[in-house]
């Protein structure tokens, strides 16, 4: 799973806990994140706030760094266990819609055709063409709703 697997470097526990109970006991973790630095910048100034907490080094953990290939395989196995169908080596090229405009699947580059689905999750990044096509943010990401992480 994932041929273009790039991410911000940290998987956040609070969000993952909504999906996977006791995720820290199961997920392939590289290391725990116990520090967070945030910088606010203008063209000629910068302010950095640095936060550290040893509480983040114990369950339920604030977050962890992981290798994406391992994380993607683990998440894919959880999805399959929950009933999802895993389709690899496929590029989604657009959305399929019914007569009412409801998204019903994705157009693909597969020789055997498109894929229909009751749920479509756009996992194609911050510049998601699928989210744009769905009308979720027609003008694309804005500076007010985007962050840049550096590790």
Buried (B, 14 or more C-beta within 10 A) or exposed (E): BBEEEEEEBBBEBEEBBEEBEEBBEEBEBEEBBBEBEEEEEEEEEEEEEEEEEEEBEEEEBBBBBBEBEEBBBBBBEBBEEEEBEEEEEEEBEEBBEEEEEEBBBBBBEBEEEBBEBEEBEBBBBEEBBBBBBBEEEEEEBEEEEEEEEEE
